[in-house]
Amino acid sequence: MTTSFEKSSEEDIPKLVQLINSAFRGESAKKGWTHEADLIEGPVRIDEPSLKQMINKEDAVVLKCVQQDHLTGCVYLEKQGNKMYLGMLTVSPLLQGMGIGKKLLHASEEWATKVGCSSIFMNVISDRAEIIDWYVRHGYRITDETKPFPDDERFGKPVKPLEFIILRKEI
């Protein structure tokens, strides 16, 4: 199967928003194993204006994964000095467990190296043990750093108090 990783453009926004929201929120997300649907109420993980802002941000990119001309995943990468922030790694719920996430993670690490970063870091909701374990299996380590979950309705309403833990990998 032909897989490519490409920088997203504004033309991709409607399909990316649909993919991201289907993977993280609502009943469709529960078909996969990486969702937040049981932790955060709200129908959307992201909206079109927010994604447009991310795509157009300097030193940032949304890499999309395309297989056989179908959008199957994406990841947000933002260069911050010599570090790369990785966020919103998304795989279609119906295709999770098929290696697409691993390929996206590898493509992210290649991108970070290409733009001169020496490490990648990410925020993961501390209650998501299965996803934390997945990242640890791929070389990321849990740091002592934490961040509060944002008190912003755009991100949904947590069903209980949540916080992020920070994972990091030297590349």
C-alpha positions as CSV (number, residue, x, y, z in Angstrom):
1,M,0.0,0.0,0.0
2,T,1.4,3.4,-1.0
3,T,1.7,5.8,2.0
4,S,2.8,9.4,1.7
5,F,3.3,12.1,4.3
6,E,2.6,15.6,3.1
7,K,2.3,19.1,4.5
8,S,-1.4,20.0,4.8
9,S,-2.8,23.1,3.2
10,E,-6.0,25.1,3.8
11,E,-7.7,23.0,1.2
12,D,-7.3,20.0,3.5
13,I,-9.0,21.6,6.5
14,P,-12.6,20.2,6.1
15,K,-11.3,16.6,5.7
16,L,-8.8,17.0,8.5
17,V,-11.4,18.4,10.9
18,Q,-13.7,15.5,10.2
19,L,-10.9,13.0,10.7
20,I,-9.7,14.5,13.9
21,N,-13.1,14.9,15.5
22,S,-14.1,11.3,14.5
23,A,-11.0,9.9,16.2
24,F,-11.2,11.8,19.4
25,R,-14.8,12.6,20.2
26,G,-18.3,11.1,20.0
27,E,-19.5,7.5,19.2
28,S,-17.3,7.2,16.1
29,A,-14.2,7.7,18.2
30,K,-15.1,4.7,20.3
31,K,-14.5,2.4,17.3
32,G,-10.8,3.1,17.9
33,W,-8.6,2.9,21.0
34,T,-7.1,6.4,21.2
35,H,-10.2,8.5,21.9
36,E,-11.0,11.0,24.6
37,A,-14.8,10.5,24.4
38,D,-15.1,9.1,27.9
39,L,-13.0,11.9,29.4
40,I,-14.1,15.0,27.7
41,E,-17.6,16.1,26.8
42,G,-18.2,18.0,23.6
43,P,-18.7,17.1,20.0
44,V,-15.4,18.5,18.6
45,R,-11.7,18.3,19.3
46,I,-11.0,21.0,16.8
47,D,-12.9,23.4,14.5
48,E,-11.9,24.8,11.1
49,P,-10.7,28.3,12.3
50,S,-8.5,26.7,15.0
51,L,-7.0,24.2,12.5
52,K,-6.5,27.0,9.9
53,Q,-4.5,29.0,12.5
54,M,-2.4,25.9,13.2
55,I,-1.7,25.2,9.6
56,N,-0.6,28.8,9.0
57,K,1.5,29.2,12.1
58,E,5.1,29.9,11.5
59,D,7.4,27.0,12.3
60,A,4.5,24.6,12.4
61,V,3.0,22.0,10.1
62,V,0.2,19.5,10.0
63,L,1.5,16.4,8.3
64,K,-1.2,14.3,6.7
65,C,-0.9,10.6,6.0
66,V,-2.4,9.6,2.7
67,Q,-2.8,6.0,1.7
68,Q,-4.1,5.0,-1.7
69,D,-5.4,8.6,-2.1
70,H,-7.3,8.5,1.2
71,L,-6.6,10.7,4.2
72,T,-5.9,8.2,7.0
73,G,-4.1,10.3,9.7
74,C,-2.4,13.5,10.6
75,V,-0.1,15.0,13.3
76,Y,0.6,18.6,14.4
77,L,4.3,19.6,14.7
78,E,5.5,22.9,16.0
79,K,9.2,23.8,16.2
80,Q,10.0,25.6,19.5
81,G,13.7,26.4,19.5
82,N,15.6,23.1,19.1
83,K,12.6,21.1,20.3
84,M,9.6,19.9,18.4
85,Y,6.1,19.9,20.0
86,L,4.0,16.9,18.7
87,G,0.3,17.1,19.1
88,M,-3.0,15.7,17.8
89,L,-1.5,12.5,16.4
90,T,-4.6,11.2,14.7
91,V,-5.5,7.9,12.9
92,S,-8.9,7.1,11.5
93,P,-10.7,5.0,14.2
94,L,-11.5,2.3,11.7
95,L,-7.8,2.0,10.8
96,Q,-6.2,2.1,14.3
97,G,-3.9,-0.8,15.1
98,M,-2.6,-1.1,11.5
99,G,0.7,0.7,12.0
100,I,-0.4,4.1,10.7
101,G,0.3,5.8,14.0
102,K,3.8,4.3,14.2
103,K,4.4,5.6,10.6
104,L,3.2,9.1,11.6
105,L,5.4,9.1,14.7
106,H,8.4,8.1,12.5
107,A,7.6,10.8,9.9
108,S,7.3,13.3,12.8
109,E,10.8,12.4,14.1
110,E,12.2,12.6,10.6
111,W,10.6,16.1,10.1
112,A,12.0,17.2,13.5
113,T,15.5,16.1,12.6
114,K,15.2,17.7,9.2
115,V,14.4,21.1,10.8
116,G,17.2,20.9,13.4
117,C,15.4,19.7,16.5
118,S,17.2,17.4,19.0
119,S,14.1,16.3,20.9
120,I,10.3,15.9,20.6
121,F,7.8,16.6,23.4
122,M,4.1,16.2,23.8
123,N,1.3,16.7,26.3
124,V,-0.8,13.6,27.1
125,I,-3.9,13.5,29.4
126,S,-2.6,11.6,32.4
127,D,-5.6,9.3,32.5
128,R,-4.8,7.9,29.1
129,A,-2.6,5.0,30.3
130,E,-2.9,3.0,27.0
131,I,-1.7,5.9,24.8
132,I,1.1,6.8,27.3
133,D,2.3,3.2,27.2
134,W,2.2,3.2,23.4
135,Y,4.5,6.3,23.3
136,V,6.8,4.8,25.9
137,R,7.1,1.6,23.8
138,H,8.3,4.0,21.0
139,G,11.0,5.6,23.0
140,Y,9.3,8.5,24.7
141,R,9.8,8.9,28.4
142,I,7.5,10.3,31.1
143,T,8.9,13.5,32.6
144,D,8.2,15.0,36.0
145,E,6.4,17.9,34.2
146,T,2.7,18.4,34.3
147,K,0.3,21.0,32.9
148,P,-3.3,21.7,33.8
149,F,-6.0,20.9,31.3
150,P,-7.1,24.2,29.7
151,D,-10.3,25.8,31.1
152,D,-11.5,26.6,27.6
153,E,-14.8,25.4,26.1
154,R,-13.1,25.1,22.7
155,F,-11.4,22.0,24.1
156,G,-14.5,20.4,25.6
157,K,-15.5,19.9,29.2
158,P,-13.7,17.3,31.2
159,V,-16.0,14.9,33.0
160,K,-13.5,14.9,35.9
161,P,-10.4,17.0,36.8
162,L,-7.7,16.3,34.2
163,E,-4.1,17.2,33.7
164,F,-1.4,16.6,31.1
165,I,1.8,14.8,31.6
166,I,4.8,15.7,29.4
167,L,6.5,13.0,27.4
168,R,9.9,13.6,25.7
169,K,12.2,11.8,23.3
170,E,15.7,12.7,22.3
171,I,16.2,12.2,18.6
